[in-house]
Structures are given as C-alpha cells and as structure tokens.
Amino acid sequence: MARRILACLAAVAGIGAAGTAYAQTVPVTIVNKTGINGKMFVTVYGQELNGKSFVYFDAAGNKKTFSSANPTPTDYGFNTTGSSITFNVQQVVSARVYVSFCQPAYITVSLNGDQIYAPNTPAPWSPSDKNYSTVLDFAEFNYNNAASPPFDVDITQVDTLGIPMQLNLKSASQNLTSGFNNATSGPTILASLSAAPWNKLIVRDSKKRALRVLIPEKAMILPSSDPNYFPNTFLDNYINRVWTNFAQPGKSFTLKSGNTTYTGTVVNNQLQLKPASGQTAVFGKPSTLYAWQNGAPVVSAGGAPVGDLQRYIQAALLRSIFLTNKDISACPVKNAYTQTPVNLYASTMHANSIRGGAYAFAYDDVCENSSNIGLANPTQLTITLMPLDVTWSKMTCSN
C-alpha cells in the first residue's frame, strides 16, 4: 500500500463493478505467538468511503467517528489478555490495524488539509513519541466493495519493523498468505543486522531486548549522538557513481512509465528523462536521505508523471541496480541487492518474507515486490504475530 493512490472512495457499498454482492463486514482474528504475556492492545481506524470522515472501531465492530481534534495521545482501541481476539471491520480505506503489548498505541487527532479530523499515526521511531518504548506494529488494508480487489491488505516496514506478522486472507475458494516466513524470521533479521552500521537500526530497551528495527531513513534523522543514528552519507558514493556514469557520452538507461519509454542521462549534474516525443522531465541529484525518502527531487516536470518516475528512481538506487540494469523499470528485478552498497535492511526483509514480498522502502511495490494480497469476497483475515527477539518469551506485561 505504502504511497499508492487510493481510488473509488465514493462507491456504492456492497456492489462490485460487475454487480456482484459482497459481504458488508470481514472478520479479523489476531493470534499472539510472540511469546509476550499480558495485555494485547488493538486499534483499528480508517477513512469512510465517501472521504468525509475517519472512523475507528470498538471490539464489537461498531464505528465511531473522529469528530474533534485531540492533541493528547489517547487510546482509541480495545484489548484482551487472551492469546487471540476476533472482531469485524466494515468498509473503510487507508485503514490500519495497530497491535501493541503492555501499552496501547497512543494516537492524537488533528484537522487535516481536507478539513477532516484525522488520526496522526504513532511515530515509534522517535524517542519523543509516547509509543517509543512499546512493542507495536500494524497491518494496513482497504475494504471497498466497488474496488478491484474489494479487500486488500499488507504489512509494511517502510518506517520500522516492530512485530513480524504473517497474513492469511481466505475466501470460499482461495487462501492467500503474505508477510514473514515463520517464527524464526525476527531473530534471523536481528542476526543479519548485527554488524555496524546496521546494528544501529535495532532499538533495544533497558534489558537489551529488541523493541523494533528502524528503516535507515528514520535512523538518519536522529541526532548524530543518538545510539541509533545511521550515517546519512551511506548512499552518497553510489549516487555519485550513477551521476558520473550517465554524464559520460553514450551512457544512458531507459525507464518505461505507462506506454511511454524515457531515456535517462545526466546533463549539468541533473538527471534528465527524455521521452520519444514531448518535454523532458528533470530531477536533481539527491542526498542519501532524500533518495530514501522520495527518490530524487523534481526540477521540472515537463508534463511527465513525476510520481511514477520518482518511484523507479528510488527503487533503482535502493536496490543498487542503476549501473547494472539497462532498463531500471524492467520486471522481474535482476541484480537487486547484489552490488555495493547493499541495502541490507531491505534485502534482509525480503529474504525473510513469503515469496520475498515486503515493503522495505516507500516505493518497494515497484515490480510487485510487496507483501500486498487481495481477494474479491474474503471470509476471514488472520494476522499472526511472531517474535522479533527470542527474549520476548520472557516478557510479561504488569498491567
């Protein structure tokens, strides 16, 4: 899901594009196999299909509207001391299911640019956030019976990995899975990131237990004195090599967006993407942080779909395929994570995921490389929570 544009917000509920009748609710079961004992907290929210409000759900599946601003971090969810919990969700989009242990996922509410009261997502990567010391993660979904597919869901590591999750989405005739491979995925990820500078991404509590793994982008914006700071120059040399290579006469790459093929070169230290006909789109040279955030900054659009072009630029930089793949938009992706510098965060997430599908950076859905799954008429979504750290089996919530 990440930064994909969500469509069909104003659809007729319950009727698909071909007139098919779909269920109005989907049961969701969360199964705790983390090893953590104590209260498990759940918060579910999303946007109404008409786009006019955001709502959250109680344990009985009832919707409640965010109707006013609330700057105080607040629990809008429900909890259980059992090993699993089942609840129903109604049709909403841009929705999230937060799960946390020992403490709820605290959320604030503000009036957004569309003049709608919207929840502000927790920021557990920030030491100043109230959720910083909480074991917490989320799955995201869209449920819109007029969309195709009507129900889709994924997990994401675009900000952090807090709880390794496995998704199982069923209908009467299909059974889809995505997410992390098994209960050893979390400990394997920690072991793979144990060497510097990647070990800086692992946030631990006072007892040295892993709370989460940060994406390098979030670790780069921390103060350089912070123990979890990741060097914000990590990709600088590679970006310089890419820019130098394509500034040479005769050196170019291609990128296809829709039905248009662009030829890429570097002129005056700017990346130019020229179509067979029409204006050239021009991008500036990104910093390491900008590359992780959004690919490359736009200098001039030239009428091009810059968002789509940026996603291919970002994917090529973070997968280090810019100098090995003549067509950086070609699928399946070849040579990903094989050239220096290797984005060990992303490659590790993919290596430990079902079919290699993960969201390890914003545009990781390039070439269908994500964890997203979807069905027309689901009968059950099960979210299985697994341990990030083997020491979680010794954790017990006091509340």
NUMARNU-906210 format. One line per 5 residues: for each residue x, y negated, z of C-alpha. Coordinates in pm, 1 decimal, decimal comma. Layout:
BEGIN
X/Y/Z  ...
// end
This chain:
BEGIN
0,0/0,0/0,0  273,7/-243,5/110,3  221,9/-552,8/-113,9  -17,7/-407,1/-367,2  -306,2/-633,1/-464,6
-635,0/-502,0/-329,1  -927,0/-520,8/-570,3  -1300,5/-458,3/-577,3  -1370,5/-630,1/-246,0  -1724,5/-725,4/-339,7
-1853,8/-383,9/-445,8  -2186,0/-215,4/-383,1  -2132,0/5,2/-78,9  -2189,6/376,7/-122,3  -2199,0/387,2/-503,5
-1892,8/472,4/-711,2  -1807,9/343,8/-1057,2  -1984,5/641,3/-1217,7  -2286,4/619,1/-986,2  -2161,4/891,0/-752,5
-2298,3/883,2/-398,3  -2026,6/882,8/-133,8  -2028,6/913,2/242,9  -2052,6/589,6/439,4  -1808,0/695,3/712,3
-1494,8/907,8/728,5  -1391,6/1092,8/1045,7  -1032,8/1031,9/1155,9  -853,0/1260,3/1400,6  -525,3/1164,5/1565,4
-322,0/1453,5/1706,8  -43,8/1381,8/1955,8  256,4/1608,6/1904,1  512,6/1350,4/2013,4  577,6/1516,0/2349,2
481,9/1194,5/2532,3  238,8/1249,3/2819,5  -14,3/990,1/2928,4  -248,7/743,8/2762,1  -258,3/721,7/2384,9
-399,8/391,5/2260,5  -571,5/340,8/1923,4  -658,5/13,3/1748,9  -843,1/12,3/1414,4  -916,6/-301,4/1211,8
-977,3/-406,2/852,1  -1145,5/-657,0/623,0  -1508,5/-633,4/519,5  -1568,2/-556,8/150,9  -1723,3/-899,9/95,8
-1396,7/-1057,9/211,3  -1576,7/-1280,7/461,5  -1452,8/-1134,8/789,0  -1216,2/-896,8/963,2  -1356,3/-635,0/1197,0
-1229,5/-382,0/1449,3  -1380,1/-52,2/1561,5  -1460,3/93,8/1901,5  -1430,0/462,1/1991,2  -1786,2/526,8/1871,9
-1709,2/387,1/1525,8  -1902,3/62,2/1573,7  -1770,4/-250,7/1402,7  -1705,1/-573,1/1589,2  -1614,0/-897,9/1415,0
-1311,9/-1113,3/1493,6  -1517,7/-1430,1/1536,7  -1279,1/-1669,3/1709,4  -911,5/-1746,2/1748,3  -725,9/-1577,2/2031,5
-359,4/-1669,4/2086,8  -333,1/-1435,8/2385,5  -204,0/-1084,9/2299,0  -513,0/-867,7/2354,7  -612,6/-500,9/2341,7
-884,9/-457,7/2077,5  -877,6/-80,3/2082,7  -959,2/228,1/2286,3  -758,0/504,1/2448,3  -750,3/867,2/2555,7
-546,9/1089,8/2783,8  -619,9/1391,1/2566,0  -391,2/1544,7/2305,6  -622,8/1429,2/2024,3  -905,4/1189,4/1950,3
-1162,9/1169,5/1669,5  -1354,9/861,1/1558,3  -1531,7/737,4/1243,8  -1431,4/449,7/1018,7  -1668,0/254,7/796,0
-1583,5/92,1/464,5  -1311,7/-172,7/501,3  -996,1/-266,0/311,7  -649,9/-384,3/415,9  -713,8/-167,0/720,2
-475,4/-30,6/980,5  -484,3/237,0/1248,5  -235,6/148,2/1522,4  -130,2/414,6/1769,6  79,2/347,2/2078,9
168,9/511,0/2406,6  157,7/384,6/2764,1  52,4/36,3/2646,2  -198,8/-78,9/2382,7  -97,5/-252,1/2061,2
-145,7/-613,7/2164,0  -288,7/-836,9/1889,9  -356,5/-1207,9/1850,8  -616,8/-1364,4/1619,4  -594,1/-1682,8/1415,1
-774,5/-1866,4/1136,3  -600,5/-1776,4/811,3  -570,3/-1962,9/480,1  -908,3/-1830,3/366,8  -1067,6/-1979,2/679,0
-1132,4/-1630,8/818,8  -1045,0/-1520,0/1169,2  -783,9/-1251,7/1107,6  -572,9/-1032,9/1335,1  -200,0/-1101,5/1340,5
-7,6/-778,6/1309,9  217,5/-679,5/1600,1  586,4/-755,9/1544,6  765,4/-486,7/1749,1  1097,6/-565,4/1577,7
1108,5/-899,4/1760,0  1237,4/-899,5/2120,4  989,4/-1179,2/2198,7  686,1/-974,8/2089,2  476,6/-819,0/2366,2
487,1/-483,7/2182,8  868,4/-471,7/2169,7  910,4/-211,7/2444,8  614,7/2,0/2335,0  627,1/322,2/2127,0
399,9/211,1/1842,4  329,8/264,1/1472,1  42,6/257,3/1223,5  -116,2/407,1/913,7  -291,0/182,8/660,9
-591,0/256,1/444,5  -851,5/119,5/202,7  -1206,4/256,9/210,8  -1423,7/118,4/-67,5  -1667,8/346,9/-244,5
-1660,2/132,5/-559,6  -1282,4/159,3/-593,9  -1073,0/432,6/-750,7  -999,1/625,6/-542,0  -1260,3/524,4/-285,1
-1031,3/618,4/4,5  -651,8/588,7/6,5  -408,5/597,9/295,0  -35,3/583,0/359,8  226,5/527,1/625,7
497,6/267,4/586,3  847,3/193,7/711,1  859,1/-149,6/549,1  914,8/-306,5/892,7  1004,0/-20,7/1126,0
968,2/348,7/1189,8  809,7/383,9/1531,7  629,6/719,0/1524,2  686,6/974,2/1245,8  339,8/1055,2/1113,0
201,2/1320,8/883,2  -123,4/1255,4/695,0  -373,0/1520,0/588,6  -664,9/1399,4/377,0  -937,3/1651,4/289,1
-1245,5/1668,8/70,7  -1466,5/1964,7/-10,2  -1229,6/2064,6/-290,8  -892,3/1903,1/-215,4  -636,7/1893,2/62,2
-360,1/1630,7/35,2  -64,9/1570,0/265,1  198,9/1299,9/291,0  424,7/1141,6/547,9  715,5/1305,6/723,9
807,9/1668,9/675,1  785,5/1811,1/1026,1  862,9/1763,7/1395,1  1238,7/1755,1/1330,1  1219,6/1464,9/1083,3
1254,0/1195,5/1350,7  1561,0/1340,6/1524,8  1715,6/1410,4/1182,6  1666,0/1045,1/1082,7  1832,1/925,6/1405,1
2127,1/1158,0/1344,8  2161,6/1038,4/984,4  2175,2/676,2/1100,4  2420,0/739,5/1386,0  2724,1/575,2/1222,7
2786,9/199,4/1205,0  2637,5/-23,7/1086,1  2323,2/189,5/1053,4  2314,5/277,6/1422,4  2240,3/-91,7/1484,8
1893,1/-26,5/1345,0  1797,5/205,4/1631,3  1622,5/20,3/1915,8  1656,1/202,0/2247,2  1507,6/149,6/2591,5
1698,7/126,5/2920,1  1717,0/506,9/2932,1  1875,1/520,0/2582,8  1559,8/671,1/2429,2  1483,4/557,5/2075,7
1178,9/329,0/2057,0  1196,6/265,1/1682,1  1421,0/224,3/1379,9  1431,4/-120,4/1218,2  1446,3/-181,1/845,1
1771,8/-370,1/773,1  1571,7/-679,8/673,6  1425,9/-712,8/1024,9  1762,7/-646,8/1187,8  1929,1/-914,6/970,9
1708,2/-1192,1/1107,9  1807,2/-1121,2/1467,3  2079,1/-1336,4/1626,9  2424,3/-1205,8/1534,8  2485,7/-1146,3/1905,9
2189,3/-908,8/1930,0  2290,6/-541,1/1967,8  2053,8/-452,1/1682,8  2183,6/-713,5/1438,0  2258,2/-570,4/1092,2
2508,5/-750,8/866,6  2325,5/-985,7/630,2  2604,2/-952,0/372,2  2557,5/-578,9/315,9  2446,2/-609,3/-49,4
2645,5/-921,8/-138,1  2925,2/-738,2/-318,6  2681,1/-522,4/-515,6  2472,0/-823,4/-617,3  2791,4/-999,1/-730,8
2888,9/-695,3/-937,9  2544,8/-684,5/-1102,1  2554,1/-1055,6/-1186,7  2913,4/-1033,3/-1316,3  2838,8/-727,3/-1528,4
2536,6/-870,9/-1706,4  2709,0/-1204,4/-1762,4  2950,0/-1029,4/-1999,6  2885,3/-1048,0/-2375,6  2689,9/-746,5/-2498,6
2585,8/-637,0/-2148,6  2210,8/-613,5/-2084,7  1938,5/-399,6/-1931,5  1569,4/-353,5/-2004,8  1258,7/-371,6/-1789,7
906,7/-284,9/-1900,1  608,1/-456,3/-1740,3  273,6/-350,4/-1882,0  313,7/-347,0/-2260,5  598,6/-596,5/-2259,8
965,2/-499,1/-2264,3  1210,5/-754,7/-2127,6  1582,8/-771,2/-2196,7  1786,2/-883,9/-1899,0  2111,3/-1079,0/-1898,9
2283,2/-1329,8/-1670,4  2331,9/-1683,4/-1801,9  2473,9/-1966,5/-1589,5  2454,0/-1738,0/-1284,6  2079,7/-1686,3/-1335,2
1906,0/-1362,3/-1427,0  1708,3/-1409,7/-1746,9  1437,1/-1167,8/-1858,3  1351,6/-1229,6/-2221,0  1051,8/-1066,0/-2394,2
1040,7/-991,9/-2767,3  814,8/-1294,4/-2800,5  726,1/-1564,2/-2554,3  910,7/-1753,7/-2283,9  1195,5/-1620,5/-2074,1
1149,2/-1563,5/-1701,7  1445,2/-1683,5/-1495,4  1549,2/-1569,7/-1146,5  1814,8/-1699,3/-911,7  2087,2/-1491,4/-752,8
1951,0/-1352,0/-424,6  2120,2/-1318,6/-90,4  2120,0/-977,2/72,9  1828,4/-1083,2/292,6  1626,2/-1220,5/2,2
1684,6/-904,3/-200,1  1540,7/-701,0/86,8  1250,2/-939,8/126,5  1143,3/-1004,0/-231,6  1399,3/-908,4/-496,2
1513,9/-1238,0/-648,3  1388,1/-1597,9/-625,6  1188,9/-1734,5/-920,3  1345,4/-2028,7/-1106,7  1092,9/-2043,8/-1390,3
811,8/-1802,7/-1469,7  761,5/-1864,4/-1838,1  413,5/-1717,2/-1809,0  556,2/-1378,9/-1708,3  408,2/-1160,0/-1431,5
683,6/-1256,9/-1190,7  549,9/-1044,1/-906,4  583,2/-731,5/-1116,8  928,5/-831,6/-1238,2  1043,2/-902,0/-882,9
936,4/-557,4/-765,8  1155,3/-389,4/-1029,6  1447,7/-616,4/-948,1  1416,6/-536,3/-577,7  1383,7/-162,8/-635,1
1689,2/-160,0/-865,1  1900,3/-348,7/-610,0  1793,2/-149,0/-304,2  1824,1/183,5/-487,3  2158,6/69,4/-636,1
2060,1/170,6/-991,9  2115,3/-166,5/-1163,1  2455,1/-61,8/-1300,4  2364,2/298,0/-1385,9  2014,6/284,2/-1539,2
1982,4/105,5/-1872,1  1606,2/76,3/-1812,8  1554,6/-23,3/-1450,0  1179,7/41,7/-1474,2  1213,9/397,7/-1607,5
1041,2/673,5/-1411,2  1129,1/908,6/-1259,8  1408,2/713,9/-1095,6  1751,3/854,9/-1170,9  2068,0/791,9/-970,8
1876,4/642,6/-676,0  2090,8/611,7/-363,2  2395,2/770,5/-528,8  2601,7/457,3/-594,2  2782,6/236,5/-345,0
2644,4/71,3/-140,5  2390,6/334,4/-42,3  2078,5/205,6/129,7  2094,3/473,7/396,6  1776,5/353,1/566,4
1566,2/410,6/253,8  1740,9/726,2/136,4  1702,7/883,5/481,1  1330,0/804,1/498,7  1274,5/960,6/156,5
1489,2/1264,9/233,2  1273,8/1348,0/534,7  934,4/1286,0/372,4  690,0/1514,8/194,5  769,2/1508,5/-178,5
1019,0/1233,5/-97,5  737,6/977,9/-69,6  794,3/684,1/165,5  762,6/306,1/188,2  1115,9/212,7/293,2
1100,8/-139,3/148,4  830,3/-370,6/19,7  824,9/-252,9/-342,9  911,9/110,4/-281,6  594,8/209,1/-468,8
783,7/141,0/-794,9  770,1/470,0/-989,2  508,8/612,5/-749,9  774,7/673,4/-486,6  545,0/602,2/-191,2
351,6/802,8/68,7  10,2/692,9/-59,8  -260,7/957,0/-112,1  -625,5/913,0/-208,3  -949,5/1104,8/-265,2
-1294,3/1031,6/-401,1  -1505,3/1178,4/-122,7  -1295,3/1262,5/183,2  -1440,4/1467,1/465,1  -1154,1/1426,3/713,1
-834,4/1232,1/771,2  -595,0/1379,9/1025,1  -295,0/1181,5/1147,5  -41,0/1397,9/1327,6  208,2/1212,4/1546,0
555,8/1363,0/1582,9  860,4/1269,9/1794,3  1120,9/1020,0/1682,1  1354,2/1123,8/1963,1  1386,4/1466,6/2125,2
1393,5/1292,3/2465,3  1032,3/1184,7/2414,6  932,5/1520,8/2565,3  1049,2/1376,8/2898,8  841,6/1058,6/2871,5
532,2/1022,2/3088,9  314,8/712,0/3099,7  244,0/588,3/3450,4  -91,9/427,3/3371,8
// end
